[in-house]
Amino acid sequence: MKIFLGSHHDKEQLHKLLFFLSELLPARVEDIRSAAADMSHGATLEIKPHKTNRSRPQENYYRKWSREFGKHVGLTPNEMHDEILCIHFGTEDIETPFGIKRRPVQRSNGSNKQEYAELINTLIRVASEMGYQIPEPRHDDA
């Protein structure tokens, strides 16, 4: 949900909202003041559900073992990541000035913990099928 606050009445409400946020989040007062300084034409307030993203341990585990598996098969970290994405999400062929390029249908950015755990499982499975053993993730890595 997006709400535009731009009329004179809205600006009064916006100032009240900014004051409330400053009281509620004292550690963010400078950020709030900085944003408020650039609201001469109003502001857009967006309210949306927070999506739980993958965890830092998951990211570290995936990057480490993707890189190691990539070395094993002769791919750069970016090439290895794209291969796993293509296997996990499927591919599409895109015509470019350099010819037809195969790309993953979806990227992993924005994945939640469960979705990223499934990507990790794909990495482990593919590596195993190619004779490279990746240790099972610890509870906080999965």
Secondary structure, DSSP 4 states (H G I P E B T S, - for coil): -EEEE-SHHHHHHHHHHHHHHHHH-GGGHHHHHHHHHT-TT-EEEE--PPP-BPPHHHHHHHHHHHHHHHHHHT--HHHHHHHHHHHHH-EEEEEETTEEEEEESS-STT-BHHHHHHHHHHHHHHHHHTT---PPPPGGG-
